[in-house]
Amino acid sequence: MIDPGSGKTRVQAVERASRLLMAVANGNTDGTGKGLAKALGLPVPTTHHLLSTLVDEGLLARVDQARYVLGPQVLVLADAFYRDGSAPEYMIGALRQLADLTRETSYVAAWRGTEIRMLASIEGQQPLRVDVPSGPYVDAHARATGKALLAFARPETRDSYLKLNPMRPLTSSTITDPDAFDDELGRTRERGYAIDEEEFHAGVSCVSVPVLTGEFAIAAFSISAPSSRFTEKRESLIAATRSVAQSVEAVISTG
């Protein structure tokens, strides 16, 4: 069928199966066929046919004779996703927009398993600009991107990362006390963005806004600038980064 809103051709059975998979993954229902049908507004017989097919394909599994959970083939998809370090085109387009709006160094990072990976970056257009370090993404506790992703991560993901990556001091402004860092993550969740004011590098400040699906971040858009310019343009830089991150959330939510 053709979606009148977008003009795109959509296959109803695939759409419904995808929604069922996401509903099981999100865990917002009791996981039964009737519960899933009610949550998604689907006929019960149709739901059971789709669930049976997904079980046969290994994407779902049935437990307790009535409840459905993710199946082993989902691990194949997850493994491929974690190995892929590229950003989808809609994120690259948003990143270009952020770089054009701010003329500052802009980048997008995301969780890949229990690690944070830089997906793409664009160098700033100012004579005095910040270079984004290449190689593995480390010291998330001292970086706006890391704090945004940690603040909106599942607790077990956050705890695992911090256990494997101790909060070492990098500048005199780096937060290394666990209680103080918990407070910082709380402030980040409350305002919806993270700030790094010379915590990673002296003379450099950053803002990062997470891309959320539900309560959790799947990526974060960030900009870095010399601290003097960041202080001067702080509110406009935050607004631009927030706008771009929200535009990506809208793309994801509408498919």
C-alpha positions as CSV (number, residue, x, y, z in Angstrom):
1,M,0.0,0.0,0.0
2,I,1.1,3.6,-0.5
3,D,1.4,5.8,2.6
4,P,-0.6,9.0,1.8
5,G,1.6,11.1,4.1
6,S,4.9,10.2,2.5
7,G,4.0,8.7,-0.8
8,K,6.1,5.7,-0.1
9,T,5.0,2.1,-0.8
10,R,4.7,0.2,2.5
11,V,4.2,-3.6,2.9
12,Q,1.6,-3.9,5.7
13,A,2.7,-7.4,6.9
14,V,6.3,-6.2,7.2
15,E,5.2,-3.0,9.1
16,R,3.1,-5.0,11.5
17,A,5.9,-7.6,12.1
18,S,8.3,-4.8,12.7
19,R,6.0,-3.2,15.2
20,L,5.6,-6.5,17.0
21,L,9.3,-7.0,17.3
22,M,9.7,-3.5,18.7
23,A,6.9,-4.0,21.2
24,V,8.5,-7.2,22.5
25,A,11.9,-5.5,22.7
26,N,10.6,-2.5,24.6
27,G,8.8,-4.7,27.1
28,N,5.9,-2.4,27.5
29,T,3.3,-5.2,27.4
30,D,2.8,-8.5,29.1
31,G,4.4,-10.2,26.1
32,T,1.3,-12.4,25.3
33,G,-0.4,-12.5,21.9
34,K,-3.5,-10.8,23.3
35,G,-1.5,-8.2,25.1
36,L,0.6,-7.4,22.0
37,A,-2.5,-7.3,19.8
38,K,-4.3,-4.8,22.1
39,A,-1.2,-2.6,22.5
40,L,-0.8,-2.3,18.7
41,G,-4.4,-2.3,17.7
42,L,-4.2,-5.4,15.6
43,P,-6.7,-8.3,15.3
44,V,-5.8,-11.2,17.6
45,P,-5.8,-13.8,14.8
46,T,-3.5,-11.6,12.6
47,T,-1.2,-11.1,15.6
48,H,-0.9,-14.8,16.3
49,H,-0.1,-15.5,12.6
50,L,2.7,-12.9,12.6
51,L,4.1,-14.1,16.0
52,S,4.2,-17.7,14.7
53,T,6.1,-16.6,11.6
54,L,8.6,-14.6,13.7
55,V,9.1,-17.6,15.9
56,D,9.8,-19.8,12.9
57,E,12.4,-17.3,11.7
58,G,14.1,-17.2,15.0
59,L,13.4,-13.5,15.6
60,L,11.1,-14.3,18.5
61,A,10.8,-17.2,21.0
62,R,7.9,-18.4,23.0
63,V,8.1,-19.1,26.7
64,D,5.6,-20.1,29.4
65,Q,3.3,-21.3,26.6
66,A,2.0,-17.8,26.1
67,R,4.6,-15.1,26.4
68,Y,7.0,-14.0,23.6
69,V,10.6,-12.8,23.9
70,L,13.3,-11.9,21.4
71,G,14.8,-14.9,19.6
72,P,18.4,-16.0,18.9
73,Q,18.5,-14.5,15.4
74,V,18.2,-11.0,16.9
75,L,21.8,-11.5,18.1
76,V,22.9,-11.8,14.5
77,L,21.3,-8.4,13.7
78,A,22.7,-6.9,16.9
79,D,26.2,-8.2,16.1
80,A,26.1,-6.7,12.6
81,F,24.9,-3.4,14.0
82,Y,27.6,-3.2,16.7
83,R,30.3,-3.9,14.0
84,D,29.1,-1.2,11.7
85,G,30.8,2.1,12.6
86,S,29.0,4.2,10.0
87,A,26.3,6.8,10.5
88,P,23.0,6.5,8.4
89,E,22.5,9.2,5.8
90,Y,19.8,11.0,7.8
91,M,22.3,11.5,10.6
92,I,25.0,12.7,8.2
93,G,22.6,15.3,6.8
94,A,21.7,16.5,10.2
95,L,25.4,16.7,11.1
96,R,26.1,18.9,8.0
97,Q,23.2,21.1,9.1
98,L,24.7,21.5,12.6
99,A,28.1,22.4,11.2
100,D,26.6,24.9,8.8
101,L,24.5,26.5,11.6
102,T,27.2,26.9,14.1
103,R,30.4,26.9,12.0
104,E,32.0,24.9,14.8
105,T,33.4,21.4,14.8
106,S,30.4,19.0,14.9
107,Y,30.2,15.3,15.5
108,V,27.9,12.4,16.2
109,A,28.6,9.4,18.4
110,A,26.6,6.4,19.5
111,W,26.6,3.3,21.6
112,R,28.0,0.2,20.0
113,G,27.4,-2.5,22.6
114,T,29.1,-1.3,25.8
115,E,31.4,1.1,23.9
116,I,31.0,4.6,22.6
117,R,32.0,5.1,19.0
118,M,32.5,8.3,17.0
119,L,30.4,7.8,13.8
120,A,31.2,11.0,11.9
121,S,32.7,14.5,12.4
122,I,32.9,17.8,10.4
123,E,35.7,20.3,11.1
124,G,34.7,23.8,12.1
125,Q,34.9,26.7,9.6
126,Q,36.4,29.2,12.1
127,P,40.1,30.2,11.9
128,L,40.5,29.0,15.5
129,R,38.7,25.7,15.8
130,V,38.8,22.4,17.7
131,D,40.0,19.2,16.3
132,V,38.1,16.0,17.3
133,P,40.5,13.3,18.5
134,S,40.7,10.3,16.3
135,G,40.8,6.7,17.4
136,P,38.9,5.0,20.2
137,Y,36.4,7.2,22.2
138,V,37.8,7.3,25.7
139,D,37.2,9.3,29.0
140,A,33.4,9.7,28.5
141,H,33.1,11.0,32.0
142,A,35.0,14.2,30.9
143,R,33.3,14.8,27.6
144,A,29.9,16.3,26.8
145,T,29.1,13.5,24.3
146,G,30.0,10.8,26.8
147,K,28.0,12.4,29.6
148,A,24.9,12.7,27.3
149,L,25.1,9.1,26.3
150,L,25.8,7.9,29.9
151,A,23.0,10.0,31.4
152,F,20.5,8.5,29.1
153,A,21.9,4.9,29.1
154,R,20.4,1.9,30.7
155,P,21.8,1.6,34.3
156,E,23.6,-1.7,33.5
157,T,25.2,-0.2,30.4
158,R,26.4,2.9,32.4
159,D,27.7,0.9,35.3
160,S,29.6,-1.5,33.0
161,Y,31.2,1.4,31.1
162,L,32.3,3.2,34.2
163,K,33.6,0.0,35.8
164,L,35.8,-0.6,32.7
165,N,36.8,3.1,32.3
166,P,37.8,4.7,35.6
167,M,37.2,8.4,35.9
168,R,40.8,9.7,35.7
169,P,41.5,13.4,36.0
170,L,42.4,15.1,32.7
171,T,42.2,18.8,33.7
172,S,41.5,20.7,37.0
173,S,37.8,20.7,36.0
174,T,37.4,17.0,35.4
175,I,34.8,15.4,37.7
176,T,36.2,12.2,39.2
177,D,34.1,11.8,42.4
178,P,31.4,9.2,41.8
179,D,28.7,11.1,43.8
180,A,29.5,14.3,42.0
181,F,29.4,12.6,38.7
182,D,26.0,11.1,39.5
183,D,24.8,14.6,40.3
184,E,26.2,15.8,36.9
185,L,24.3,13.1,35.1
186,G,21.1,14.0,36.9
187,R,21.5,17.6,35.8
188,T,22.1,16.4,32.3
189,R,18.9,14.4,32.3
190,E,16.9,17.3,33.8
191,R,17.9,19.9,31.2
192,G,18.2,17.4,28.3
193,Y,21.8,18.2,27.3
194,A,25.4,17.8,28.6
195,I,28.1,20.4,29.0
196,D,31.8,19.9,29.2
197,E,33.6,23.1,30.2
198,E,37.3,22.4,30.0
199,E,36.9,19.0,31.6
200,F,38.6,17.1,28.7
201,H,40.9,19.8,27.3
202,A,41.9,23.1,28.8
203,G,40.5,25.9,26.7
204,V,37.9,23.8,25.0
205,S,34.1,23.6,25.8
206,C,31.4,21.4,24.3
207,V,27.7,20.8,24.3
208,S,26.0,17.5,23.4
209,V,22.3,16.6,23.0
210,P,21.2,13.0,22.9
211,V,18.9,11.4,20.3
212,L,16.3,9.6,22.3
213,T,14.1,6.6,21.6
214,G,11.8,6.4,24.6
215,E,14.0,7.0,27.7
216,F,17.3,6.0,26.2
217,A,19.9,7.6,23.9
218,I,20.9,5.9,20.7
219,A,23.3,8.7,19.6
220,A,24.3,12.2,20.5
221,F,25.1,15.3,18.5
222,S,27.8,17.5,19.8
223,I,29.9,20.6,19.0
224,S,33.2,21.7,20.4
225,A,34.6,25.3,20.4
226,P,37.3,27.4,22.1
227,S,35.9,28.2,25.6
228,S,35.9,32.0,25.0
229,R,33.7,31.6,21.9
230,F,31.6,28.9,23.5
231,T,30.8,31.2,26.5
232,E,29.8,34.0,24.1
233,K,27.6,31.9,21.9
234,R,26.5,29.3,24.6
235,E,22.7,29.6,24.2
236,S,22.6,29.7,20.4
237,L,25.0,26.7,20.3
238,I,22.8,24.7,22.7
239,A,19.7,25.6,20.7
240,A,21.2,24.6,17.4
241,T,22.4,21.2,18.7
242,R,19.1,20.5,20.4
243,S,17.2,21.4,17.2
244,V,19.3,19.0,15.1
245,A,19.0,16.1,17.6
246,Q,15.2,16.6,17.8
247,S,15.0,16.6,14.0
248,V,16.7,13.2,13.9
249,E,14.3,11.9,16.7
250,A,11.4,12.9,14.4
251,V,12.9,11.0,11.5
252,I,13.3,7.9,13.6
253,S,9.8,8.1,15.1
254,T,8.1,8.4,11.7
255,G,10.2,5.7,10.1
